[in-house]
Amino acid sequence: MSLHDYVFLTEDASHDAAIQLINDEAFGPGRFVRSSERVREQGPHDRRLSFVAADRGETIASVRMTPIYAGSHAGHLLGPLAVRPSHKNLGIGRELVRIALAAAEKAGSQMVLLVGDPPYYAPLGFKPTRPGALTMPGPFDSRRLLAACFGDVEATALEGEIHHRDRKL
């Protein structure tokens, strides 16, 4: 199958159960202790910029975007990104990231952050941030904090606390 055989859709509430199952399969219960999850717990994700992939009507992959501030810059935290085991290594995850990045840029986001593997995300436009310049609740490997930036924002210039845009300071 090629990517043309899958349907990519904006996430809506009807996808919630399938997304929960996909994330459970991919990450298990350990995902809830990650720093990224601490940020996601501060407020809702943005369904307008979150997407699913379907194969013959079955939701088989998902990517979510959460509105954040990274210091003074307004952007989004990408993730979780997950694909059902039956559909891994077909380019579906990368396509979901491309779609989400294009939507975030169009919506006026200054950057999209994630904690992930540089070799996977670099070809999609993500660059390392400056180690130690950004903080999140809980421990994380700052060498894996990556940013895809838009306009004149640079990944290495980002600094400050990463938090949900709805969080009261």
Secondary structure, 3 states (H helix, E strand, C coil): CCHHHCEEEECCHHHHHHHHHHHHHHHCHHHHHCHHHHHHCCCCCCHHHCEEEEECCEEEEEEEEEEEEECCEEEEEEEEEEECHHHCCCCHHHHHHHHHHHHHHHCCCCEEEEECCHHHHHHHCCEECCCCCEECCCCCCHHHEEEEECCCCCHHHCCEEEEECCCCC
